[in-house]
Amino acid sequence: MENTRKPARSVQAAHTAQTVRITQAAQFAHYIGIDYSGKGLPSQRHTAIQIFEAGTEGEPVRAQGMSSWSRQGVYRYLSERLEAQRAGRLGPMIVGMDHGLSFPLSYFQADTPVKPRLTSWMDFMAHFHDMWSGAMTGTVASVRAATLPYADPRELRLTEKFTPAAKSVLNLNPTLISVAFSTHAGLPWLYALRSAYPDVLHVWPYDGLHPAPGMSVIAEAYPSLLYHRYAYPTELTKRDEKDAYAIARWLQEQDSGGALRLYMGLPTLNERQLAEIVPLEGWILGVL
């Protein structure tokens, strides 16, 4: 993975949530972890991009047996699954995606000659697509968005302030290995998915904290929160593989144990944070 994220105390402290007995059935039939990368062209396959998937039982495995993916390939993989769900051939999935899904609140609030004030996450996504759709055909570095440079490339979202060692999604310094490149490369593809499949896809938490029954979910994940929880299969030697595996396994465990609803409900945040910040900035699933 491009960004090196360290374990956060927040998930470890929230480990007690797993002891809470919640009797509802699992929400999802499939659990998918994606370790993403903003390197190179969107058509290029990289071992830095990994997808692992699991059902309701058994350990996560490589999606389609593949050991490397392109960003275009990730989009096709998810869109094919959503098409199959729409046709009734697959049950709902939850996807943990290892890149930022939004920007800091100040970006929404700014009104400039090249960017209006944005009042919803979908407004932001449409605006971002206008600025960065070139990243769907070229490299992130090749895009000359009118909104660059950002006023404060080190600014963090609230969820990142809750997460030790998190990096800003705005920091496109080419000398750094950061989540910013993954975010700028990935958001146009997410906008395309959300636009094409609104009837079966819920992007958490922007579409609400609790998805309707039967909806698939894409949420922002942070694999370094989960990395030390697991003993990995011996054939997994790369950190990117282990990160994708950890995301899928954690989602599976939390849903089967009933704690995923608790994490998705963000019970430790106050009313203002839930009403004014989370719907725009979003949140990393697992951070409490």
C-alpha positions as CSV (number, residue, x, y, z in Angstrom):
1,M,0.0,0.0,0.0
2,E,1.2,3.5,-0.7
3,N,0.5,5.0,2.7
4,T,2.1,3.6,5.8
5,R,-0.5,3.9,8.6
6,K,0.1,2.8,12.1
7,P,-2.2,1.1,14.5
8,A,-4.6,3.4,16.4
9,R,-5.6,3.0,20.0
10,S,-9.2,3.9,19.0
11,V,-10.0,0.4,17.7
12,Q,-8.1,-1.3,20.4
13,A,-10.0,0.7,23.0
14,A,-13.2,-0.2,21.3
15,H,-12.4,-3.9,21.4
16,T,-14.9,-4.1,24.3
17,A,-17.6,-3.5,21.7
18,Q,-17.1,-7.0,20.5
19,T,-18.4,-8.3,23.8
20,V,-21.8,-6.7,23.3
21,R,-24.4,-9.2,22.3
22,I,-26.5,-8.1,19.4
23,T,-28.9,-10.7,18.2
24,Q,-29.8,-9.5,14.7
25,A,-28.6,-11.6,11.8
26,A,-25.6,-10.6,9.7
27,Q,-26.3,-7.7,7.3
28,F,-24.0,-8.9,4.5
29,A,-23.3,-12.0,2.5
30,H,-19.8,-11.0,1.3
31,Y,-16.9,-9.1,2.8
32,I,-14.3,-7.4,0.6
33,G,-11.1,-5.7,1.5
34,I,-9.3,-3.5,-1.0
35,D,-5.8,-2.2,-0.6
36,Y,-5.6,0.6,-3.1
37,S,-2.9,2.6,-4.9
38,G,-2.6,5.8,-6.9
39,K,0.5,4.7,-8.7
40,G,0.9,4.8,-12.4
41,L,-1.9,4.7,-15.0
42,P,-5.3,3.4,-14.1
43,S,-4.9,0.5,-16.6
44,Q,-1.7,-0.7,-15.1
45,R,-1.8,-3.7,-12.7
46,H,0.2,-3.4,-9.5
47,T,0.8,-5.7,-6.6
48,A,0.2,-2.7,-4.5
49,I,-3.5,-3.1,-5.3
50,Q,-5.0,-6.1,-3.7
51,I,-8.5,-7.5,-3.3
52,F,-9.5,-10.2,-0.8
53,E,-13.0,-11.5,-0.3
54,A,-14.8,-13.7,2.1
55,G,-18.3,-15.2,2.6
56,T,-20.0,-15.6,5.9
57,E,-17.7,-18.5,6.7
58,G,-14.1,-19.2,6.0
59,E,-11.0,-17.1,5.7
60,P,-10.6,-14.3,3.1
61,V,-9.1,-15.4,-0.3
62,R,-7.7,-13.5,-3.3
63,A,-10.6,-12.2,-5.4
64,Q,-10.6,-14.2,-8.7
65,G,-7.3,-15.7,-7.6
66,M,-5.5,-12.6,-8.8
67,S,-2.3,-11.3,-7.2
68,S,-2.4,-7.8,-8.7
69,W,-5.0,-5.4,-10.0
70,S,-5.4,-2.1,-11.8
71,R,-7.8,0.7,-10.8
72,Q,-9.8,-0.1,-13.9
73,G,-9.9,-3.7,-12.8
74,V,-11.1,-2.8,-9.3
75,Y,-14.0,-0.8,-10.9
76,R,-15.0,-3.6,-13.2
77,Y,-14.9,-6.1,-10.3
78,L,-17.1,-4.0,-8.1
79,S,-19.5,-3.0,-10.9
80,E,-19.9,-6.7,-12.0
81,R,-20.8,-7.7,-8.4
82,L,-23.3,-4.8,-8.1
83,E,-24.8,-5.8,-11.5
84,A,-25.2,-9.4,-10.2
85,Q,-26.8,-8.1,-7.0
86,R,-29.2,-6.0,-9.0
87,A,-30.1,-9.1,-11.0
88,G,-30.7,-11.1,-7.8
89,R,-27.6,-13.4,-8.4
90,L,-25.6,-12.1,-5.4
91,G,-26.3,-11.0,-1.9
92,P,-25.2,-7.7,-0.5
93,M,-21.5,-7.0,0.2
94,I,-19.6,-4.6,2.4
95,V,-16.4,-3.3,0.9
96,G,-13.6,-1.7,3.0
97,M,-11.7,0.7,0.7
98,D,-8.2,1.9,1.8
99,H,-8.3,5.4,0.5
100,G,-10.0,8.6,1.6
101,L,-13.6,9.1,0.5
102,S,-13.9,12.9,1.2
103,F,-12.0,16.1,2.0
104,P,-11.8,18.3,5.2
105,L,-14.8,20.4,6.0
106,S,-13.0,23.7,5.1
107,Y,-12.9,22.5,1.5
108,F,-16.7,22.2,1.4
109,Q,-17.1,25.7,3.0
110,A,-14.7,27.6,0.7
111,D,-16.3,29.6,-2.1
112,T,-13.8,30.5,-4.8
113,P,-13.7,31.4,-8.5
114,V,-13.0,27.8,-9.3
115,K,-15.1,26.0,-6.7
116,P,-18.5,26.9,-5.2
117,R,-19.5,26.2,-1.7
118,L,-20.5,22.5,-1.4
119,T,-23.4,21.5,0.8
120,S,-23.5,17.7,0.4
121,W,-21.1,14.8,-0.3
122,M,-22.6,14.1,-3.7
123,D,-22.1,17.8,-4.6
124,F,-18.5,17.3,-3.6
125,M,-18.2,14.1,-5.6
126,A,-19.7,15.7,-8.7
127,H,-17.3,18.7,-8.4
128,F,-14.4,16.4,-7.8
129,H,-15.2,14.4,-10.8
130,D,-15.3,17.6,-12.9
131,M,-11.8,18.5,-11.6
132,W,-10.2,15.1,-11.5
133,S,-11.9,12.8,-14.1
134,G,-8.6,12.9,-16.0
135,A,-7.3,10.5,-13.3
136,M,-9.5,7.8,-14.9
137,T,-7.4,7.8,-18.0
138,G,-4.0,9.3,-16.9
139,T,-1.8,9.5,-13.8
140,V,-2.8,11.6,-10.8
141,A,0.3,13.8,-11.4
142,S,-0.8,14.5,-15.0
143,V,-4.1,16.2,-13.9
144,R,-3.9,20.0,-13.7
145,A,-7.0,20.6,-11.6
146,A,-8.0,24.3,-11.2
147,T,-8.3,23.8,-7.4
148,L,-4.6,23.2,-7.0
149,P,-2.6,23.9,-5.0
150,Y,-4.6,23.3,-1.8
151,A,-4.5,26.0,0.9
152,D,-3.2,23.6,3.6
153,P,-2.0,20.3,2.3
154,R,-1.5,19.0,5.8
155,E,-5.1,19.6,7.0
156,L,-6.8,16.6,8.5
157,R,-10.4,15.5,8.7
158,L,-11.8,14.9,12.1
159,T,-11.6,11.1,11.7
160,E,-7.9,11.4,10.9
161,K,-7.4,13.5,14.0
162,F,-8.8,10.5,15.9
163,T,-6.3,8.2,14.2
164,P,-2.6,8.4,15.1
165,A,-0.2,8.8,12.2
166,A,-2.9,9.5,9.6
167,K,-1.8,11.6,6.7
168,S,-3.8,14.3,4.9
169,V,-5.8,13.4,1.8
170,L,-4.7,16.8,0.4
171,N,-0.9,16.2,0.5
172,L,0.1,15.5,-3.1
173,N,3.8,16.1,-2.5
174,P,5.3,13.6,-5.0
175,T,8.3,12.9,-2.7
176,L,6.0,11.5,0.0
177,I,4.2,8.1,0.0
178,S,0.8,9.2,1.1
179,V,-2.9,8.4,1.0
180,A,-3.5,11.6,-1.1
181,F,-2.6,9.9,-4.4
182,S,-4.8,6.9,-3.7
183,T,-7.7,9.3,-2.8
184,H,-7.4,11.4,-5.9
185,A,-7.0,8.3,-8.1
186,G,-9.9,6.5,-6.5
187,L,-12.7,9.1,-6.0
188,P,-13.6,9.4,-9.7
189,W,-14.2,5.7,-9.9
190,L,-16.3,5.7,-6.7
191,Y,-18.4,8.5,-8.1
192,A,-19.0,6.4,-11.2
193,L,-20.1,3.4,-9.1
194,R,-22.3,5.5,-6.8
195,S,-23.9,7.2,-9.9
196,A,-24.5,3.9,-11.7
197,Y,-25.8,1.8,-8.8
198,P,-27.8,4.0,-6.4
199,D,-30.4,1.3,-6.0
200,V,-28.0,-1.3,-4.6
201,L,-25.0,0.7,-3.3
202,H,-24.8,2.7,0.0
203,V,-21.7,4.7,0.6
204,W,-21.1,4.9,4.3
205,P,-21.6,7.2,6.2
206,Y,-22.6,9.8,3.5
207,D,-25.8,7.9,2.6
208,G,-26.6,7.5,6.2
209,L,-25.1,5.6,9.2
210,H,-27.4,2.6,8.7
211,P,-28.0,1.2,5.2
212,A,-31.3,-0.3,4.3
213,P,-31.5,-4.1,4.4
214,G,-30.2,-5.6,1.2
215,M,-28.0,-2.7,0.2
216,S,-24.3,-3.2,-0.5
217,V,-21.9,-0.8,1.3
218,I,-18.6,0.8,0.5
219,A,-16.8,2.3,3.5
220,E,-13.4,3.9,4.1
221,A,-11.0,1.4,5.8
222,Y,-7.7,1.9,7.6
223,P,-5.9,-1.5,7.6
224,S,-3.1,-0.5,10.0
225,L,-5.9,-0.4,12.7
226,L,-6.4,-4.1,12.1
227,Y,-3.0,-5.4,11.1
228,H,-1.8,-6.8,14.4
229,R,-5.0,-8.7,15.1
230,Y,-4.3,-11.6,12.8
231,A,-1.9,-14.4,12.0
232,Y,-1.8,-14.4,8.3
233,P,-1.6,-17.4,5.9
234,T,2.1,-18.2,5.1
235,E,1.6,-17.5,1.4
236,L,0.9,-13.9,2.1
237,T,4.3,-12.2,2.2
238,K,3.5,-8.6,1.1
239,R,2.0,-6.0,3.4
240,D,-0.5,-5.0,0.7
241,E,-1.9,-8.6,0.7
242,K,-2.2,-8.7,4.4
243,D,-3.9,-5.3,4.5
244,A,-6.6,-6.4,2.1
245,Y,-7.0,-9.7,4.0
246,A,-7.3,-7.9,7.3
247,I,-10.0,-5.6,6.1
248,A,-12.1,-8.4,4.7
249,R,-11.6,-10.6,7.8
250,W,-12.4,-7.8,10.3
251,L,-15.7,-6.9,8.4
252,Q,-16.7,-10.6,8.4
253,E,-15.9,-11.0,12.1
254,Q,-17.7,-7.8,13.2
255,D,-20.8,-8.5,11.2
256,S,-21.1,-12.2,12.3
257,G,-20.6,-11.1,15.9
258,G,-23.2,-8.2,15.7
259,A,-20.7,-5.4,16.5
260,L,-20.6,-4.0,12.9
261,R,-23.9,-2.1,13.6
262,L,-22.3,-0.5,16.6
263,Y,-19.3,0.7,14.7
264,M,-21.4,2.0,11.9
265,G,-23.6,3.9,14.3
266,L,-20.6,6.0,15.6
267,P,-21.9,6.0,19.2
268,T,-18.9,8.0,20.6
269,L,-19.5,11.1,18.5
270,N,-21.6,14.1,19.7
271,E,-24.7,15.5,18.0
272,R,-22.8,18.3,16.2
273,Q,-20.2,15.9,14.8
274,L,-22.9,13.5,13.6
275,A,-25.0,16.3,12.0
276,E,-22.4,18.7,10.6
277,I,-19.1,16.9,10.0
278,V,-19.7,13.2,9.4
279,P,-22.1,13.7,6.4
280,L,-19.5,15.7,4.6
281,E,-16.1,14.6,5.8
282,G,-17.1,11.0,6.3
283,W,-15.4,8.6,8.7
284,I,-13.0,5.7,8.8
285,L,-15.0,2.6,9.7
286,G,-13.6,1.1,13.0
287,V,-12.5,4.4,14.5
288,L,-14.4,5.3,17.6
